[in-house]
Amino acid sequence: MSRDLFDVGYKNITSIDISNQVVEQMLKQNKQDRPELKFETMDATKMRYDESTFGVVLDKGTLDAMMADDSDEVKANVNLMFAEIDRVLR
């Protein structure tokens, strides 16, 4: 999704993934044509960004991956992610 957004004009994009392997793959795939894209290995429930860093946060699949069931543990992790999103949004 970040490639598509970049290609239609959104140039200030930071993407995160919990998998270092995925981040390395995305960096490699975009190195030549989209070197400005940022990809970082990070847990969405414990982001290292300052408060009010971003104007928009989009989720492409993290919530779906997290919602394995409706247990209290899953709900707590989802709430952590939403709290982090709220914290980093302007």
N, C-alpha and C positions, 0 to 999 in steps of 0.2 A: 504494500500500500504506500509506503514512503516513496518508492520510486515513482509511482503514478502521480502522487501529490507534487513531488519535485518537478516532474515533467510538465505539469500544467501551471507551474509558476510559484508554488510554495517552496521557498528556498531555505528557510530556517527550521529544519526538522531534526529532532533528536529521537531515536528509537532505542528501546531497551528490550532485552530478552534475558531470561534467567540462564540460558545456555550460552556458554562461551563459544562453543562450536558454531552455533547459529550466528552469533555476532561476527565471528571471523569470516564466515561464509558471505554474509551481507556486505561486509567491508570489501572483500575480494570482488564480489559481483559488481559493485558500484564504484570501485577505485578509479577507473578510467573515465567514465561518463558522468559520474555524480560524486566527485571527491568531497563535496561540501556536506554530504549527508553524514550524520553522526550516529553511530551504533555503539551502545555500551552494554556490558554485562551487568545486570542489576535485578534485584528482586522487587517486584512492584509493590510489595507490602512493606518494604524498607528502603525507599529511594534516598539517594544521597544528595538530592537537589535541595537548595534553599527554599524557604517558603516563597510563594508567589513568583515562581520562576517562569511558568508557562501561561499563555493565554488560552490554550486549547490542549486537551488531552483526549486522544482517541485510543480505543481498545479494539484490536483486530481479532483476538482469540483468547486472551489471557483469562477472562471471566469464564468463558466456556470450558477451558481446561481446568480451572479451579473448581468448578461446580460438579464434582464427581458424584455427590449425593447431597442430602439435606441435613447432614449431621451438624451438631453444634460447632465442631472443629472447623468444618468447611465454611459455615456461616461466619465464624469469627475471622477466618483468613480473608474472606471476601470483604468483610467490614473493614479490615486493616487496609486492604487495597483502596477502597473508596475513601477512607480517611487520608491516605497518602495522596490520592488524587486531589482531594479537597485542599490539602495543605500546600501542594505545589502550584495550584491554580491561582492566578491573580484575581 
